[in-house]
Amino acid sequence: MKTTTETPGGDEFAALCRQAWDTLIPARAGYLANVSPHYDEVLHDVAQRTEHTGSLGKTDIAALVVWKRLSAQTRWVTDLMSLPDTHVRAVTERAVTAVRDTTLTRSEAARTGRGIIAELPGFRTGDALASAVLTAAAPQRMAVYDRRVQHALDTLRLPLTPTPGRYGRYLQLLDDLLHDGGAHADGWSARDIDTALYWTGFSPPPSAPTSQQTADQHKPAPAL
């Protein structure tokens, strides 16, 4: 387990991670039971295109804005749309390469990819949309971060501060959870944990929604 300056002592942190699984397991089950299996089709479509092209263009980013249900009526959207798609793809291609680089640890790849994507408007602060782009680039390695995930981490007393480099530290935290989860973590991916954290982030925990409520409830908060 690799700790950071945010992380409590090794034994204390390992105990927090083991305790967190008591929440994550039922939360993941709740997510699967209550969120439409079709909701992530947009993310999957973008990931499939990225697998073939090795980059994301403005259309792909726009699709992820819709998937995250973020506001498009902001200055950064105008600035991004004003760039040539070739420029956007040149930047995202480098980010895609970084997060897929298996010579780097997951957290190192996340930190490198996050730094590259920050060159584009809309990605210089906050990690919500950036994490969606990087997850589409490497769905087996990366994970989505947003306000609900942060709330869940705070509830579980797993430290993640908003200081620079947060996304890399977030992926390290997910690796630590997988490392300390023992048999509980078998078959889990970083993405599985982020959906469990997302569901945990509801306060208070929601009752089973109707079909329409399911779509409405699966609304990530604006980027931090």
Residue pairs with C-beta under 8 A, 6 or more apart in sequence:
1 10
1 13
1 14
1 176
1 179
1 180
2 105
2 107
2 172
2 175
2 176
3 10
3 13
3 176
4 169
4 172
6 159
6 160
6 161
6 169
7 13
7 159
7 176
8 16
8 159
13 176
13 180
14 180
16 156
16 157
16 158
17 158
17 176
17 177
17 179
17 180
17 181
18 180
18 181
18 182
19 156
20 156
20 158
20 177
21 177
21 181
21 184
21 185
23 155
23 156
23 196
23 200
24 177
24 184
24 193
24 196
24 197
24 200
25 184
25 196
27 152
27 196
27 197
27 199
27 200
28 192
28 195
28 196
28 199
30 199
30 205
31 195
31 196
31 198
31 199
33 208
34 199
34 206
34 208
34 209
34 214
34 217
35 195
35 199
35 214
35 217
35 218
36 211
36 214
36 215
36 218
39 214
39 215
39 218
40 67
42 63
42 64
42 66
42 67
43 64
43 67
43 132
43 135
43 136
43 139
44 139
45 63
46 56
46 60
46 63
46 64
46 67
46 136
47 135
47 136
47 137
47 139
49 56
49 60
50 56
50 60
50 96
50 136
50 137
53 89
54 93
54 96
54 97
55 89
55 90
55 92
55 93
55 96
56 88
56 89
56 92
56 96
56 133
56 136
56 137
57 85
57 88
57 89
57 92
58 80
58 81
58 83
58 85
58 88
60 133
60 136
61 80
61 88
61 122
61 129
61 133
62 72
64 129
64 132
64 133
64 136
65 72
65 77
65 129
67 132
68 128
68 129
68 132
68 146
68 220
69 219
69 220
70 128
70 129
70 220
70 222
70 223
71 222
74 122
76 121
76 122
77 121
77 122
79 121
79 122
80 88
80 120
80 121
80 122
83 120
83 121
88 120
91 116
91 117
91 119
91 120
92 117
92 120
92 133
92 137
94 116
95 113
95 114
95 116
95 117
95 133
95 134
95 137
96 113
96 137
96 138
98 104
98 109
98 112
98 113
98 116
99 109
99 110
99 112
99 113
99 134
99 137
99 138
99 141
99 142
100 109
100 137
100 138
100 141
101 109
101 112
104 112
105 172
105 175
106 141
106 142
106 171
106 172
106 174
106 175
106 190
107 168
107 169
107 171
107 172
107 175
108 168
109 138
109 141
109 142
109 171
110 134
110 142
110 167
110 168
110 170
110 171
111 165
111 167
111 168
111 171
113 134
113 137
113 142
114 127
114 130
114 134
114 165
114 167
114 168
117 123
117 130
117 133
117 134
118 124
118 130
122 129
123 129
123 130
123 133
125 223
126 222
126 223
126 224
127 145
127 146
127 166
127 167
127 170
127 223
127 224
128 144
128 145
128 146
128 147
128 220
128 221
128 222
128 223
128 224
129 223
130 167
130 223
131 142
131 143
131 144
131 145
131 146
131 167
131 170
132 144
134 142
134 167
135 142
135 143
135 144
135 191
139 191
140 189
140 191
141 190
142 171
142 190
142 191
143 170
143 171
143 174
143 189
143 190
143 191
143 193
143 194
144 191
144 194
144 198
144 220
145 166
145 167
145 170
145 194
146 198
146 220
146 221
146 223
146 224
147 201
147 220
147 221
147 222
147 224
148 197
148 198
148 200
148 201
148 202
148 220
148 221
149 170
149 194
149 197
149 198
149 201
150 160
150 201
150 224
151 200
151 201
151 203
152 197
152 198
152 200
152 201
153 159
153 160
153 173
153 197
155 200
155 201
155 203
156 200
158 173
158 177
160 166
160 169
160 170
160 173
162 224
171 190
174 190
174 193
174 194
175 190
177 185
177 193
178 185
178 188
178 190
178 193
179 185
181 188
198 220
199 205
202 217
206 217
209 216
209 217
